[in-house]
Amino acid sequence: YQRRVHGIRNLTYHSSEHIPDKSKKLYSLLNIGLLMSILLCFSFAYISSLNYPGGYALQELHNVAQDTSIPNQFHLDVYSTMTGITRFQKMYCGQWSYSKDPQFNSTSSEFPYNYIITNVPSNYSRAYSKVRTITAFTKLSLTHFPYVIMTEPQLYVMSRRKIYEM
């Protein structure tokens, strides 16, 4: 007993010999439609990955803060936690602590956090300076082909200025 393995190309070629020309055009259109569907699927998956800037911001925060040997305290504002931070939060434990205290704001006289992630950097510019800017998806520009994925700054990783060091 021998088993023959035929490639898909050979099977489709042989099966298409018995199909009329009008149907061949239909099959080629269906193949083009299938390829376009796959392309759109991957495009939308990429766009979806840009919808969670909080996770990327925390990853950048870890990259910035990993060089320091001192215990770090991080503040995560409400917007950043709503955009993917909690999923990535447990990357570093030990001497790092995360705070989601909604009472911390720009009018505070104390600045206990080494780093903050916020979507409004102007509120904290007195005591913190921008270290990284995280962009996120805003819209898809359909004015010309190929379509352009538009992104804008959404979150900022900020470091405490030296004059406010404890």
JODARA-V334286 format. One record per residue. N is the residue number from 1. RES is the residue in one letter. SS is DSSP state (h for helix, s for strand, l for the rest). Layout:
n->[N;N]
res->[RES;RES]
ss->[SS;SS]
//
This chain:
n->[1;2;3;4;5;6;7;8;9;10;11;12;13;14;15;16;17;18;19;20;21;22;23;24;25;26;27;28;29;30;31;32;33;34;35;36;37;38;39;40;41;42;43;44;45;46;47;48;49;50;51;52;53;54;55;56;57;58;59;60;61;62;63;64;65;66;67;68;69;70;71;72;73;74;75;76;77;78;79;80;81;82;83;84;85;86;87;88;89;90;91;92;93;94;95;96;97;98;99;100;101;102;103;104;105;106;107;108;109;110;111;112;113;114;115;116;117;118;119;120;121;122;123;124;125;126;127;128;129;130;131;132;133;134;135;136;137;138;139;140;141;142;143;144;145;146;147;148;149;150;151;152;153;154;155;156;157;158;159;160;161;162;163;164;165;166]
res->[Y;Q;R;R;V;H;G;I;R;N;L;T;Y;H;S;S;E;H;I;P;D;K;S;K;K;L;Y;S;L;L;N;I;G;L;L;M;S;I;L;L;C;F;S;F;A;Y;I;S;S;L;N;Y;P;G;G;Y;A;L;Q;E;L;H;N;V;A;Q;D;T;S;I;P;N;Q;F;H;L;D;V;Y;S;T;M;T;G;I;T;R;F;Q;K;M;Y;C;G;Q;W;S;Y;S;K;D;P;Q;F;N;S;T;S;S;E;F;P;Y;N;Y;I;I;T;N;V;P;S;N;Y;S;R;A;Y;S;K;V;R;T;I;T;A;F;T;K;L;S;L;T;H;F;P;Y;V;I;M;T;E;P;Q;L;Y;V;M;S;R;R;K;I;Y;E;M]
ss->[l;l;l;l;l;l;l;h;h;h;h;h;h;h;h;h;l;l;l;l;h;h;h;h;h;h;h;h;h;h;h;h;h;h;h;h;h;h;h;h;h;h;h;h;h;h;h;h;h;l;l;l;h;h;h;h;h;h;h;h;h;h;h;h;h;l;l;l;l;l;l;s;s;s;s;s;l;h;h;h;h;h;h;h;h;h;h;h;h;h;h;l;l;l;l;s;s;s;s;l;l;l;l;l;l;l;l;l;l;l;l;l;l;l;s;s;s;s;l;l;h;h;h;h;l;l;l;s;s;s;s;s;s;s;s;s;s;s;s;s;s;l;l;l;l;l;l;s;s;s;s;s;s;s;s;s;s;s;s;s;l;h;h;h;l;l]
//
